[in-house]
Amino acid sequence: MYHRYLTSDKIEGVIKMNRLFKITLIIAIVVIGFTTASIAQRPRLAIYTAGIAVVQETRLIHFDAGISQFVLYDIPVNLIPGSLYIQLSAGEVIEQEFRFTQPEQIITHFIGSEIEVLSFQGELYRGTLLAAVHDRVILIDGAGMITIITMPVRITLLTGVPVYLQPALYLTVNQEIAGQQRVSLFYLTRGMSWSADYIAILNETADRLSLQGWINLTNNSGRNFIDTCVKVLAGDINLIGLPRHELRAVVALNEDKVAPHLVPEKAVAFYLYSLPRRIDLLDGRSIAVPFTSADRVPVEKIYLFDSAVQPGVQIRFRFVNHADSGLGEPLPTGIFRLFQRRADGTVLLLGEDWIDHTPRNEQIEVSIGIAFDLIGERLHTQRQQVNETLIRDTFSITLRNHQEKAVTIEVIERIRGIWRIIDASLAYGKIDAHTIRFIVELAPGEEKEIFYTVEFSL
């Protein structure tokens, strides 16, 4: 018998209907005696973008000699029980159980129990609960009569069936010596995630930008984390059985190493970013903290026509994640929003794009939209079957510049099969086995047409 448990000698449920039950239970709790744990060290979190987190903490517990039971409260609702690791300073855990009754399951938890139901019309029914489906409760009375009550306004639960409204770990341990001991534990919980957002402001000449990076933390785990050391992991870890996430390995945390700035630490093939101070991360809340910034980052504006990816001429910006640019640290994947401050002080959103995990010294390229006054058209003008396996195609690309200044447009063409170009009106470069690139310069108001003929076999 555990030292502490919850029963529902008389549990009265008030049900407010809006098609589905919204349940508020008033519970008489009987406490017979218990052994609980106090927190010795504030928890530490390692949060992942996949919606999980590693929680690590140490608690102080007074043990009786021999086999005893105790309860750990202040546990996330979304704990993954199979990930729980517990280490005692002495003794051993011989049994563990996570108990929690989901609020939406409380009524169905009492199927087979005796209840009283007050109907919307004010009639009182009493019987054994058979089912609770949407806005209906189904009862059977002592005479065997089945009654269906639609939209009940109150349910009173009369039995002593235990219900666990507070998530807790129930542990049975074997301890040789009585006294206070440290219990170290870590586990995974769902409902916690993080993401990165980048805010960039482009100068008027569109050749430099200032950049801020923010980490957004979200807690829907069912537990408040107060005065907590937080790290976030950037990288794509292997998870099994989505959406039921399980980690193959857990990253060790170091509570004493909290970086004054968010300089990432290497963790195997991933990167950990340490928040510069402990934070309060309350359940149901999201907060944002800055993690990087740079001024006057050199940037290159390019125009790209890749009809296989997107119609129209794309506007793209390239820059390098390099120390000379004021950056030079690994940047996690996130949404990149590009603004521009005009001469009159007006700030405009130019566009947004995703950036991938980017190591230091690697190039970042973002697309912000389609150019209004640059036109790109592609036509498949001819096809010839040379023999049973060889096909000859001719393509025409027309570009028009309606701007008042000269522009350079990169044209990307994707070719399938085993191929060779037998004719082209403009020099091209080979990017990879199936991609070529033309560089086309256009004067103001100019139109150019390029073509090429390719032979390929599939």
Secondary structure, DSSP 8 states (H G I E B T S, - for coil): --S-----SSEEEEEEESSSEEEEEEE--------BEEEEEEEEEEEETTSEEEEEEEEEEEE-SEEEEEEE-S--TTEEEEEEEEEESSSEEEEEEEE---GGGHHHHTTTSEEEEE-TTS-EEEEEEEEEETTEEEEE-TTS-EEEEES-SEEEE-S------S-EEEEEEEESS-EEEEEEEEEEEESEEEEEEEEEEE-TTSSEEEEEEEEEEEE-SSS-EEEEEEEEEES---B-STTS--BSS-----TT---SS---EEETTEEEEE-SS-EEE-TTEEEEEEEEEEEEEE-EEEEEE-TTT-SSEEEEEEEE--GGGT--S-B--EEEEEEEE-TTS-EEEEEEEEE--B-TT-EEEEEEEE-SSEEEEEEEEEEEE-SSSEEEEEEEEEEEE-SSS-EEEEEEEE--SEEEEEEESS-EEEEETTEEEEEEEE-TT-EEEEEEEEEEE-
